[in-house]
Amino acid sequence: MQPSPLRLVAPFLLLSTALARPTLLSRIDLGPEEEVEVLCQDTTVTETVWLPSPSGASSAEKVGEEETEIATSFEEGEDGCEDVLEENTGDGTSEVGDGSFEPPNASEAVESPQQNANQTSATSSFSNATVKTIPPSGYRNALYFTNWYVSCLLSGVVLIRADYSRGIYGADYQPQELPADKITHVLYAFADIASDGEVVSSDAYSDLEKHYPTDSWNDQGNNAYGCVKQLYILKKKHRHMKTLLSIGGWTYSSKFAPVAATEAGRQRFCSSAVQLLKDWGFDGLDIDWEYPVNSAQAQDYVLLLRTCRQALDAYAAEHAPGYHFLLTIAAAAGPQNYNTMDLAAMDPLLDAWHLMAYDYAGSWDSTSGHQSNLYASADNPASTKFSTEKAVHDYLARGVPAHKLVLGLPLYGRAFEATTGLGQPYSGIGEGSIQNGVWLYKDLPRPGAAEMYDDVAMASYSFDAQKGELISYDTARSAVAKAGYVVNKGLGGAVFWEASGDKTGEDSLVATVKGAMGKLDGSVNLLSFPASRYDNIKAGMPGA
């Protein structure tokens, strides 16, 4: 089966559009002692007039009804407010400010990604007086970041346990390494669930105790350290980056059903989850229940989400008036799982569905296959037992708005040994980066392997003909195709599992998708947590 022209052409048109953008406007000096604070009303800067001057003279930028002389640096992709929020350092230059303001109304946190692909070319060119309007929101580019030592890989389709070391331990990937300028949301995984329903830290050392080189051992009071502190510092520096506490995951998912089945359990779950959110300074909750197995559990899931939505809104009303805390879920991509859920009842309670569009093939299968293909292959059906197109179609058909559906991409590959190709028998899965049969994207392709692309399934893989080793994973080419799919379908953006697997620099899939999608969501995070039990978070992390 030949792919339609839309499948082939659109992603590459999008990539060329993204690459055509200017990467930087000249930095313009300010006079000493001047200080500029720009408040992004509804995270929208309208009628912005850029007047770059080769001589370095000041430029006027109009924000709302006020006109101010500011220095403007403009980076490719524009991540919202931060691109225009700057202050003078006192030495005649300017830099992005810490954004120590809070959103004046709830609309600043409401996320409704743009659905018009044409908007991605809005910054294609500049003249001496270029007028640009930044939309109130844009695409999500979300990234899971793990805290654990030994846990399990998310599985979007099949329930397969996969123990291996990730996060700050085996992968030695620290929160400071997160590409905060290229992402909109960090999903911090995972919190555990106690038998009475209380949501608790799964690793106190990683979450709250680890001291990094910049941390003092002599601080006064009760302070948060570890990943929680570092994520808050990133939020201060990158006001568009929101943090969500992800609860559950495959390891802890068996604990959901008994808790969600009772009113007391649901109340305990949601109140304790919000307690962690306000103590840790997070912007929302991400629920990862894999998976409700019958209609009773599906209805309990709806009730659990409703209770958490109410708890988040109640906390906001008391401590953050006008701010909208996010509630999202990790959503199944396998029909046998999402067909069980009451999608129509869940959707009004959710800000986003993070579609786990990976693990379509692996060690549980009798033949090799694509683990994250966009389309099914009529020519080689054994290689595409599942497809993203099928899942997206079904979610949309059942009433989930396209702008809420966020496409998941893997930052790892699944291996098949002693095989002759896609859809063929194999024997074993071989070694891996940390777990047998699973290779981090940054370790691929393996020596001796050639990267291949399936034009029908729109999926990448590598193959070593001498060894008979096939590894299914996303490359820049398939990632750009998926970004084009997001834009063409009007989806809400992308989400990646998980941060430690990506490459750096121009080879990063997170960066590639960011550039290909276009403007990212620039809604402002929250820094004010007056009810936190930790003094440094309550005080806004002074000095950070």
Secondary structure, 3 states (H helix, E strand, C coil): CCCCHHHHHHHHHHHHHHHCCCCCCCCCCCCCCCCCCCCCHHHCCCCEEECCCCCCCCEEEEECCEEEEECCCCCCCCCHHHHHCEEECCCCCEEECCCCCCCCCHHHCCCCCCCCHHHHHCCCCCCCCEEECCCCCCEEEEEEEECCCCEECCCCCCCCCCEECCCCCCCCCCHHHCCHHHCCEEEEEEEEECCCCCEECCCHHHHHHCCCCCCCCCCCCCCCCHHHHHHHHHHHHCCCCEEEEEEEHHHHHHHHHHHHCCHHHHHHHHHHHHHHHHHHCCCEEEEECCCCCCHHHHHHHHHHHHHHHHHHHHHHHHHCCCCCCEEEEEECCCHHHHCCCCHHHHHHHCCEEEECCCCCCCCCCCECCCCCCCCCCCCCHHHCCCCHHHHHHHHHHCCCCHHHEEEEEECEEEEECCCCCCCCECCCCCCCCCECCEEEHHHCCCCCCEEEEECCCCEEEEEECCCCEEEECCCHHHHHHHHHHHHHHCCCEEEEECHHHCCCHHHCHHHHHHHHHCCECCCCCCCCCCCCCCHHHHCCCCCC
